[in-house]
């Protein structure tokens, strides 16, 4: 696939490296051309540093790998309001949460993914890759590490299919939670995990474990509040 990456941080590096190994064609666009060139050189294999508008033009998917408070500026630079992302799967891994606390900063009832969809009219937004640190995606496939599940939300089936393939290319297992009207729930999970981790608790110990083949019945005491 032809993939555009907006951003030059740790997640852009980690996922970019995995997708290059999988044989995809990448371009990188950032607010800093120097940082984009540095990342492109680090990824190698023909990866190019381009302007943000070029990074989203003619791509099969675009990864928006910037901090949540840099989303608006980056999408503006990429020409999102001009419709350059119309029809393009736009993967959103952002976490709009208060640092060290985990409280969502998007306001009651609102989600970051839906805000991104409004800023990029026509884009097929898929929420994904927001629950694990970038280091998760630097592990080699076949290293013996157990696969992790990447929960996703999105409205467009084709975009979800492309995102699912890209999840598999870096060793994850895709799982679609539902459409974008459920994405607030998925973003709250990130806040829950971040809040517990910064409080010194292991988030894994706070989640009930079920056999992979089992579906807990509605109202099960183990999952009821």
DRENDOLO-492906 format. One record per residue (C-alpha): z, x, y; chain. Coordinates in Angstrom, 2 decimals. Each point is the difference from the previous one (the first is absolute). Last residue first. Layout:
BEGIN
       w       u       v c
       Z       X       Y A
...
END
This chain:
BEGIN
       w       u       v c
   38.16  -20.86   -2.79 A
   -1.85   -0.54   -3.23 A
   -1.69    2.92   -1.81 A
    2.37    0.72   -2.87 A
    1.23   -3.59   -0.08 A
   -3.55   -1.13   -0.86 A
   -0.99   -2.81    2.34 A
   -3.67    0.19   -0.94 A
   -0.46    1.82   -3.32 A
   -0.30    3.77   -0.05 A
   -3.43    1.09   -1.23 A
    0.14    2.53   -2.82 A
   -2.73    2.40   -1.09 A
    1.18    2.88    2.20 A
    3.57   -0.46   -1.20 A
    2.13   -0.89    3.02 A
    2.05    2.14    2.37 A
    1.93   -1.59    2.85 A
   -0.36    1.86    3.32 A
    3.05    1.46    1.75 A
    0.17    3.13   -2.18 A
   -3.50    1.00    1.04 A
    1.02   -0.17    3.67 A
    2.45    2.91   -0.58 A
    2.69   -0.28    2.65 A
    0.76    2.51    2.75 A
   -0.34   -2.35    2.98 A
   -3.33    1.64    0.84 A
   -1.31   -0.94   -3.44 A
    1.30   -3.57    0.22 A
   -1.66   -0.64    3.36 A
   -3.28    1.62   -1.04 A
   -0.24   -2.09   -3.18 A
    0.82   -3.28    1.77 A
   -2.36    0.80    2.87 A
   -2.76    0.72   -2.49 A
    0.75   -3.28   -1.76 A
   -0.23   -1.76    3.36 A
   -3.62    1.18    0.23 A
   -0.81   -1.76   -3.29 A
    1.57   -3.25    1.18 A
   -1.88    0.23    3.30 A
   -3.18    0.42   -2.07 A
    0.21   -3.49   -1.49 A
   -2.44   -1.62    2.48 A
   -2.22    3.00   -0.67 A
   -0.92   -1.29   -3.45 A
    1.97    0.62   -3.20 A
    2.15    2.54   -1.82 A
   -2.96    1.98   -1.35 A
    1.09    2.75   -2.39 A
   -1.81    3.34   -0.16 A
    1.19    2.74   -2.38 A
    0.18    3.43    1.60 A
   -1.43    3.34   -1.10 A
   -1.93    1.04    3.11 A
   -3.33   -1.47   -1.14 A
    1.75   -3.12   -1.22 A
    1.06   -0.90    3.54 A
   -3.56    0.57    1.20 A
   -1.30   -2.41   -2.63 A
    2.56   -2.60    1.04 A
   -0.98    0.39    3.65 A
   -3.62   -0.69   -0.94 A
    0.97   -3.08   -1.99 A
    2.27   -1.26    2.77 A
   -2.91    0.34    2.42 A
   -2.22   -2.00   -2.37 A
    2.63   -2.72   -0.39 A
    0.45   -0.45    3.78 A
    3.34   -1.42    1.15 A
    2.31    2.97   -0.47 A
    3.41    1.04   -1.27 A
    0.82    3.02   -2.12 A
    2.71    1.35   -2.30 A
   -0.60    3.55   -1.19 A
    1.66    0.43   -3.38 A
    1.02    3.49   -1.02 A
   -1.29    1.92   -3.00 A
    2.49    2.12   -1.90 A
   -0.22    3.78    0.60 A
   -1.42    1.85   -2.99 A
   -2.28    2.15    2.14 A
   -3.04   -1.97   -1.13 A
   -1.11   -0.62    3.56 A
    1.33    2.71    2.29 A
    2.81   -0.83    2.38 A
   -1.00    0.04    3.67 A
    0.03   -3.80    0.21 A
    3.76   -0.39   -0.30 A
    0.49    2.62    2.71 A
   -1.31   -2.48    2.57 A
    3.18   -2.05   -0.35 A
   -0.27   -3.30   -1.91 A
    0.23   -3.57    1.32 A
   -2.88   -0.20    2.49 A
   -2.95    0.78   -2.31 A
   -1.56   -3.46    0.42 A
   -0.58   -2.87    2.45 A
   -3.66   -0.97   -0.16 A
   -1.84   -1.05    3.16 A
   -3.57   -1.27   -0.33 A
   -1.25    0.78    3.51 A
   -1.72   -2.84    1.87 A
    2.02    0.42    3.17 A
    1.91    3.29    0.12 A
    2.96   -0.58    2.35 A
    0.75   -3.39   -1.57 A
   -0.14    1.49   -3.50 A
    2.33    2.78    1.16 A
    2.51   -2.58    1.21 A
   -0.26   -1.72   -3.39 A
    0.73    3.30   -1.72 A
    2.98    0.67    2.27 A
    1.66   -3.29   -0.88 A
    1.44   -2.86    2.05 A
    2.59   -2.62   -0.95 A
    2.70    1.40    2.25 A
   -1.11    2.98    2.03 A
   -2.13    3.00   -0.99 A
    2.82    2.53    0.06 A
    1.11   -0.38   -3.62 A
    3.57    1.16   -0.65 A
    0.06    3.05   -2.28 A
    3.03    1.69    1.48 A
   -0.73    3.73    0.00 A
   -2.99   -0.39    2.27 A
   -0.58   -3.58    1.11 A
   -2.94   -1.36   -1.94 A
   -3.71   -0.49    0.62 A
   -1.11    1.54   -3.28 A
   -3.72    0.75   -0.19 A
   -2.05    0.29   -3.21 A
   -2.89   -2.20    1.22 A
   -3.28    0.29   -1.90 A
   -3.00   -1.37    1.90 A
   -2.73   -1.39   -2.28 A
   -3.05   -0.26    2.28 A
   -1.72   -3.32    0.79 A
    0.31    0.47    3.77 A
    1.53    3.41    0.64 A
   -2.35    0.86    2.87 A
    0.66   -3.42    1.55 A
    0.29    1.12    3.62 A
    3.78   -0.52   -0.13 A
    0.12    2.51   -2.87 A
   -1.80    2.65    2.02 A
    1.71    2.93   -1.72 A
    1.76    1.06    3.19 A
    1.42   -3.51    0.36 A
    1.12    0.07   -3.61 A
    1.75    3.31    0.63 A
    1.73   -1.19    3.17 A
    1.23   -3.20   -1.66 A
    1.24    1.72   -3.14 A
    2.02    2.75    1.68 A
    3.28   -1.92   -0.08 A
   -0.35   -0.56   -3.75 A
   -0.45    3.69   -0.73 A
   -3.52    0.90   -1.07 A
   -1.83   -0.07   -3.33 A
   -2.42   -2.90    0.51 A
   -2.10    0.54   -3.14 A
   -3.59   -1.22    0.22 A
   -2.14   -1.30   -2.85 A
   -3.69   -0.16   -0.97 A
   -0.89    1.74    3.24 A
   -3.07   -0.53    2.19 A
    1.83    0.62    3.26 A
    3.77    0.46   -0.23 A
    0.22    3.78    0.39 A
   -2.84   -0.04    2.53 A
    2.12   -2.02    2.42 A
    2.98    2.30   -0.63 A
   -2.01    3.13    0.95 A
   -0.86    2.25   -2.93 A
    1.60    2.67   -2.18 A
   -2.01    0.50   -3.19 A
    0.95    0.26   -3.67 A
   -2.63    2.05   -1.85 A
    2.17    1.03   -2.94 A
    2.84    1.26    2.20 A
    3.27   -1.91    0.42 A
    1.51    2.81    2.09 A
   -3.13    0.33    2.12 A
   -0.01   -3.75    0.68 A
    3.70    0.15    0.87 A
   -0.49    2.81    2.51 A
   -3.04   -1.71    1.52 A
    1.96   -3.21    0.46 A
    2.87    1.97    1.53 A
   -2.38    1.62    2.52 A
   -1.65   -3.33    0.78 A
    3.38   -1.43    0.96 A
    0.14   -3.79    0.10 A
   -1.32    0.12   -3.54 A
   -3.10   -0.65   -2.07 A
   -0.52    1.28   -3.53 A
   -3.09   -0.41   -2.17 A
    0.04   -0.31   -3.77 A
   -2.52   -0.30   -2.84 A
    1.70   -0.98   -3.26 A
    0.01    2.18   -3.10 A
    3.42   -0.75   -1.47 A
    1.24    3.38    1.20 A
   -1.00   -1.02    3.54 A
    1.96   -3.21   -0.44 A
    3.14    1.86   -1.03 A
   -0.23    2.48    2.88 A
   -0.54   -2.80    2.51 A
    2.96   -1.91   -1.38 A
    2.32    2.95    0.58 A
   -1.44    1.26    3.28 A
   -0.26   -3.44    1.61 A
    3.55   -0.73   -1.17 A
    1.30    3.23    1.54 A
   -1.62   -0.46    3.40 A
   -3.59    0.21    1.25 A
   -0.91   -3.55    0.90 A
   -2.90   -2.41   -0.44 A
   -1.53    0.70   -3.39 A
   -3.52   -1.18   -0.78 A
   -1.14   -0.41   -3.58 A
   -3.53   -0.01   -1.39 A
    0.38   -0.93   -3.65 A
END
